[in-house]
Amino acid sequence: MSRMLLGVAALLTGVGLLVADEYRGTIKTVDAKELRVTVTINGKDKTFEIPKSPMILTADKTKGKGPAPGLDTLKAGLEVLVITEKQGDAEIATTFKLGVGKKK
């Protein structure tokens, strides 16, 4: 019985990972009030909903020194990798990796 529960848990975890997606592009606009960000990906704009506190990863070498980056870190013109999760019909941008450059 416990093996079956572990198998079901592993399957559900795997399914959760399948609904995540990644996009590389350039931030076009950030609307902190409406919790939306628009990213230009391969010449097309895509708008994502964002949580109040998305994970924002930077290439800053001063990790652990100072506050965690907030929404004000997301600025137009920054190259970014956006990691999303499906929540119902919405695609929510949960993680931003800044300064990743364009995929070659």
Phi, psi and omega in degrees: 000317181293327177295322180293319178296319177296320179296318178295318178298317179296320179296315179295323177296316179297319178296320178300322180289332181290335183275352177281149178218162179233143178225137173252136179184199181238131179296129178261309178216153174230125177244093183292332180289316180270356181055058177221148175224138177250129182238135175271119183237116181051043176082358180242140179275137177228129181256133180241146166282150178228150175286169180298328181228075178289158175282126180238116181254131180240167177271015182297130181276003181257041182305138177083357181251095180110178183290157177293146179299142179246188181303331180293348177286332181281113183234149176303138178097347180283135173281138190211150168253122181254127176252127185242163173227143175278130174229099187068232178271351184268147173253111186260127177278106185265334184222138176236126173253114185271148174071031183275345181076170182279147178289135183269000000 
